Amino acid sequence: MNRLVILSLVTVLSFTATLTEAGLKLPSIFGHHMVLQRDMENPMWGWAEPDAKVIVTFAGQDVETKADAEGYWKLKLPALPGSNHALQLKITTGSETLILSNIVMGEVWVCSGQSNMQWSVAQSFDPDLEIPTANYPNIRLISVPQVGTQELQNDFVGQWEICTPDTISDFSAVGYFYGRQLHQTLGVPIGLIDNAWGGSAAEAWVDRAILEADPDYADYIAQWEETEATFDWDKALADWKVKADAAKEAGKQAPRYPRNPLTGQHRPGNLWNGVLNPIIGYGIRGAIWYQGESNAGSAYRYDDLFGLMITEWRKAWAQGDFPFYWVQLADFRDESPEPGDSEWAELREAQTNTLELPNTGQAVIYDIGEGRDIHPRDKQNVGKRLARIALAENYGKAIPYLSPSFSAMDVQGNKAVLTFDNVGSTLYTFDTKTAVGFAVAGEDKVWHWGTGILQGRDKVVVTSEAVEAPVAVRYAWSDNPIANLMSREGLPVIPFRTDDWPQVTDPANAPEPEPVSEQ
């Protein structure tokens, strides 16, 4: 299923006409094969003739409403338990009738973020095994096309599809493996809404008006206003064409086709308007999220931005603090020969800090990434770790799901004794008996590699030959950590630092420029 391919929603209208030929219309998020969220009243909306009476018949019950003067209507369907039994939904207004078939009640999740969420099953490990076996009639999929705009959109071109080898190939791998685990464990239908966009910035997923009203984003908005006032797409295209023609004539490769920042996935509000708004309000259990790579250079701000984004999504959905679970950044780039500062470590810290929001969870995966590629192929284990959180938090399954987290440090001479929470049965070191990935600093704030020795089930004693009096410890604090501490159940310890020293991604901490000497 390719979201860039134009799809049509096929319906039955008076059993002869099509939906697009009549006044009665539904947005594409409602259609044949959809999954409605079980155990809750599901909002439903659409368009009809102005002031028309609208009757929705579903599961033997009629729900009535009236379209407003513009023809818009909205109502709530009755709450139903989960069921694999296919249901039919009928909408009647005047002489028009629309029928949707093969609807099931189950668990609906939004799968959002940037390229690692968009990354398809075909691009992940074992596509030759995963695709032919993807026969799950009660896993349903829908993808939202990539539309970046400052104009609020209320619909998209797409349709629900049944999970088969023919439809799964291009779908989000993390979304699919997550949904498949839920389906296999719970035995209920699963609906997956994929609206991820590779390379997207978190600011694009927030209502621009919210950022404009916040003085902390004044400089950021001002930069975009400058781009909006000066960027000329026609000129950029014409310049590219001149260079492309010259390259062709010289027998060289043409330059990359230019990108339009005004319609792209970085402009503030663009994805809130074009990708998110068309599905806001659809009944869901929650959302899973894999994003942050595009914001690593400004990790100092992500601490606020990510929480703001989640909060604004929840407000707009008007469904309370629905579950929101994310993937912490994987390992990437070269391994660091010496310990020190890291943009990606600061972004991971910002993600961890966002756990302060209610009904949030984090899958830690720095042990299964690929330093050479920002897109790790192992999406199966990413989906499983996210699924563990949902199965434990939302579905009452007594399974390990929390990564161990730093709790306290007690300095005893040259030793830093660290205590951890959520260690499962016990802490465990993979591959070696000692724990690696620790860095230790003294009063001079110079970092040195340290060694960790397990003590009991929840403590690690960290020392470094180069530090006689430790004052701070960091763990897995690099773009590509070499770190092996985890719970015995296989969940990695969350990267952490005990210091509060300045963040390298904060411009306020940039070094003063060297004075220019006069010649």
N, C-alpha and C positions, 0 to 999 in steps of 0.2 A: 504494500500500500504506500504510494508516494504522495505526500501532501501537496506536492507541486503540480500534480496532475489534477485537472479540473474534474470534480466529481459532481454527480447530481443526486438529489434526494428524491427517490421514486416513491410516490404515494398513490393512494387510490382516492379519487375525488368523484363522488357520485358514481363510482365504479367505472367511469369512462374517461373523465378529464384528468389532467395532471395538476399538481399543486400550483405550479407557476402560472397557470392559466386562470386562477380564481382569486377572489379576495381573501379567502381563508388561507393563511400561510403560517408555517412554523419555521423557527430558526433550525439550522442543521444539527444542532446538538440534540434535537428530538427527532427520532426516526425509527424505522424498522430496526430490529435487533438490539435496541438500546438496553442498557442495564439501568434500572432505577434503584436508588438507595433504599435498602430494606429498613423497616422499623422506623421510618420517619415520613412525615408529610413532604412530598416532593413538589417544589414549585414548578409550574409549567406556564409558558407564555407564548404569545404569537400575535398575529394580526388578522383582522377581519374587516368587514365593512364598518364604518363609523357607527357607534351606538348599537351594534348588533348584539343580540343575545347569543352567548356561547355556552354549549352544553358538552361536557366531557364525560363520557361513559367509560368506566374502568373498573374491572373486577366486580361487576354487578352494581356499582354505585354511580350515581350521576352527581356531577359537580357543575354548578352554574355560575356564570359571571356575565359581565357586560363590557363590550369594547368601549373605549373612550372616544372622544371626538376625533382622534387621529387614527382610530382603528386598533389601538394596542389593547391587549387584554392579558390578564395574569390571574392564576388561581393556584390552589394547592391540591394535589392528588392525595387520596387517603393513604395512611400508612399501612403497609403490608409486610408480613414476615418474608424472610428469604425463601425463594422457591426456584427450582429448575423448570417448573411448568411454564410453558410459553403462554403469554397473555396477549390480548388484543385491546387496543385503545381506540375509541371512536370520538371524533370531534364533529359536532353539528352546529351550524349556524345558518338559519334561514333554509335555503334550498341546497346548501353546500355541506358535504360530508367528507371527512378525511379519516382514513383508517390506517393505523400503524399496527404491525403484527410482529410476532416473535419477540415480545418484550419479556424480560425476566427480572426478578427482584434479587439483588445481591449487594455487593460491596463495590463502591465506586471511588476511584483514586485518580487525582490529577498528577501527571508525571511531567515536571517542568524543570527549567534550568537552561544550561548551555550545551555545548557539543557532547559532553560525556553523558548527558541524558538523551540527547538526540541520537547518539551513536547506535547504529542498527544491529539487529541480530545477525545479519549477514556479515557485518564487519567485526564481530566478536569471536571469541574462541568457539571452535567446533560447529561452525554453521552447517557443515555436512551432516552432523548428527542432530542439531537443534531444529533446523527447518523442517526436515521430513517428518519429525515426530510431533510437530505443533498442531495436533488435532484436538482442539478443546472447544467444543460447541458452546460451552457456557463461559468462555472468556471472550469478551467483546472489546473491540478496539475502535478508536476514532482519533484522527490526527487533525490538528488545527494548522492551516497554512501559515506561512511566515509573512505577515503583513506588518510593516513598521510605519506608523502614521501618528500625527498629532490629532487626527480626527477620531472621535470615539466610534468604534464599530459595534454593531449589534448582531452581526451574523458572519458566517464564514462559509466557504465552499468545502463540503466534506460529508461523510456519512459513516454511521456505525457499520462495522464488519465483524463477522465471526472469525475467530482465530483458527486459521488453517495454514498449511504450508504455503499456500498461494498469497496469504495476506500478511504473514508475520515477518517476512524477510526484511522489509524496510522500517519496521516499527522499532521504537525505542527498546534496546536490549535490557537496560536496567528496569524499565517499566514492565517488560514482559516477564523477566525472571522473578521480579518481585511479585507480580500478579499471579504467576503460575504457582509460586510457593504458597501464597494465600489460598488459592483455589484447591490445591492438593491437600492442604492441611484442614481447611474449613469445610470443603465440599459444597460451597455455595458459588453462584455466578460471580464473576469479577468483571467490572467495567473499567477500562483504562483510557484516560484522556491525555494524549500526548500533545503538548504545546511548546516543547523545548525549541530553542533556536541557538545554534552554535555561535560561540563568540559573544553572546549577549552580556551586557553589563547589568548589574542589579538595578541601577538607576532607571533603566528602561522599563523595568517591571513595576515601577511605582508611579502613581498618579502624579504628573508633573506639578500640579498645583500644590501638592503636599511639600515637594522639595522647594518650590519657589517661596513658600511661606515660612521656611525654616532658615534662619540666618546662617546656620552652619554650612549651608549649601550655596551661599550667595556667590562665592568665587566660581564654583562649579557651573552654576546656571549662567553666570556672566560669560564664561568661556564658550558655552553653547550659543548664547545669544550672538556672540561675535561670529561664530561659524555660520549661524543662520543668516546673518546679515551680509556675509561676504562670499559664501560658497556659491559657485555658479556651475550647475550640473552640465548645462549645454557646453560651456567652455571646457570643462574637464573632459567631456566626451570628445569634443573636437580636437583637443590637444592629444588625447590618446590615439585618435584615428590618424593624425599626422605621424606620430611616432610608430604606430603599427604598420602604416604603409611604407615608411622608410625602412623598418626592419625587414619587412617582406621583400622589398626590392634588393636589400643587401643580403638576403638569404639567411637572416637571423630570426631568432624566436621573437614574437611580438610581446610587448610588455603586457603585464596583467591588466585585464579589463578594470576600469576604475570603479570604485565603490562610492555610492551616494550616501554620505553620512546622514542626510536628512530623512531618508527612508530606511535606514539601517537599524541594527539591533543595539546601538549604543545611546542614541539620542534619548534624553529623559522623557519618560511617558510613552514612548513609541510602542512598546510591547504591552503595556497596560491597556492602551487603546485598541491596538490591532489584533492582539493574540489572546489576551486574558479576558477583556470585557465581554466578548461574545459567549463565554461559558460561565461568567460569574452568576451565581444563583442556582445553577444546576445542583441538584442534591448529591452531595458527596460525603464520604467518610472522612477524607483528608487529602493531603498532598505529600508527594515525595519530591525532593529537590536535589539537583546536582549542579552546582554553579559556584563560582568564586575565582576561577583562574583569571578571568578578565578584570577582576578587582584587586588582584594581589598587590599591584603597585601602589594602591591606596588602602592597604589593609587597615590602617589606623582609623579610617572612616567606616569601614564595613561593620565594625562593632555596633554602631548606631544604625547604619543603613539596613542591614539584614533584619534586625528586629523591627525596624520601621516598616519594611516591606511586608513581613509576615502579619504585623498588626493591621496594616491597611487592607491586605487581602481578606482577613477575617472580618473586618468591619464591612467591607463591600459585600461579602457573601451573606452576611446577616444570619450566620449559622453557629454563632458562638465561637469559642476557641477550638476550632476543629484541629485534629492532629496534623502536625507539620514536621516531617522527618527529612533530614538531609544527609548527604554524603560529605564527609570532610575531605579536603583535597588529598589526592594520592601523592606519592613520591614522584619527583620530576627533576630533571636536569642532572648534572654530574654530582657525584658524591663529594662532599667537602672534606679535604684533607685535614683541615683544622676547624675547630668549633668557632662559632661566631653568630652574627646576626643573619636573619633570613626573612625576605618578604613573605614567602609561602608559609613559614612558621607563624608569622604574625597574623596571616589570614586564617590559618587553622585556629589560632587562639581566639580570634573574633567569632568564628563559628562556635567554638566551645562556649564562649561567654553568652551566646544567644540561647543556650539551654536554660537560662534564667526565666525565659518565657514559659508559660504553662503549656502542657501537651506538646512538647517538642522532644526530638530525639536525634541522635547523631551516630552514623555508621562510620567507624574509623577504618581507613584502608591504606595507610602508608606502607603496609607490608605487601600489597598485591598490585602496586603500580608498576610502571616501566619508566625508568629514568630517561630513556632515549625518546619517549613518546608521551605527549601530553594526554593521549587517549589510550589508557590501558585496555587490553583486549579482554581481560578477565572481568566481564560484567556479571557472570553468574554469581560469584561470591559477593559482589556489591549488592545485587538484588536480595541475596539470602540474608545479609546482615541488616538491611533495611526491614526485611520481612520479620526478622526476629523481634525487632522493636514493636512492630504493629501486632504481631501475634501475642506478645506478652502484655503490652499496654492496652490494646483495644479488644482483644479476643480471649483474654483470660488463660492463655497457655503458659504453663509453668516451665519456661525454658530460659537459659542464659541469654541475655541480650544487651547488658551494659558493659561497656569497656571499663577496665579499672581506671580510676582517676586519683590524682594526687590529693592528699588530705592535709599532711603536716610534715614539717621538717624539724628535727632536733639535732643541733650540732654538738658533738661530743669530741672535743679535741680536733683531730684532723679528719674526723668522720662526720658525714651528714647522714643521719638515720631518717629515712623517708617512710611515711605511712600512707597506705592507699585504701580507698574505699572501692566497693563493688568488685572485689577480686574473684568472685565466684568461689570455687572450692579452695583455690590457692593461687598465688602468683606462680608464674612458670617462665623459664627462659628457653627460647627456641634455639636449637642447634648447639649452643654452648652452655656450660654450667654457670658462667658469669653473665651478668646483664650488661649489655653494651648499648651505647646511645646516650650516655650521660656526659655532661660537661660541667665542670666545677670552676668557680671563680672566687678569689679572695677580695680583700678591700681594694685591690688595684683594678678590679673589674676586667681582668684579663682571663679569657676562658681557656681551659685545658681539658683534655679528655679525661674522663674518670671511669672507674670500674665499679660495678654493683654486685654485691653478694646478697643473696636472699636470706632473710632472717624471719623464721616463722612463716605464716601464710600471707601476711599483708605488709611486710616491711622489707626494705632494701637498704643496705649500708653502702654508701657511695664514698669512695676516696679517690684522690689523685696525688701521685708522687710530687707533682709540681705545686700543690696548694697545701700549706701547713694549717691554715685556719680558714675553712670554707665559710663564705657568707651567702652564696647563691648556687643553685643547681638548676640546670636545664636538661630536659629529656626530649629526644627526637626533634631537636630544634634546628632544622635545616630544610632546604628545599627537598633534598632526597636523603632522609634519615637512614643511617645504619643502626637499627634498633631492634631488639629481640625480646622485650619484656611484654608479657601478656598474661591473661588468665589461663588457667589450665584448660579451660573450654575453648581457647583459641582466639579470644578477642583482645586486640592490642591495647596497651596502655595509651591513654590519651596524651598527646604531646603537651608539655607544660613547662613553665619556668617559675621559680620562686622569687625572682627579682621583679622590680617594677621600673627598670631602667628605660630610658627613652626608646621609642620605636623608630626604627630606621625608615619606615614608610611615611612618617609624619614630616611634612615639609618644615615644620617648626624646629625640627632637630637637625636640619641640614647644616653642614659645616659652613662657617663663614667663608666667603670667597677670598682667595689669596689676593693681597694687594698688588696692584699693577705698578711696577717700578717705572719711573720715568727714564727715558733714554737721553 
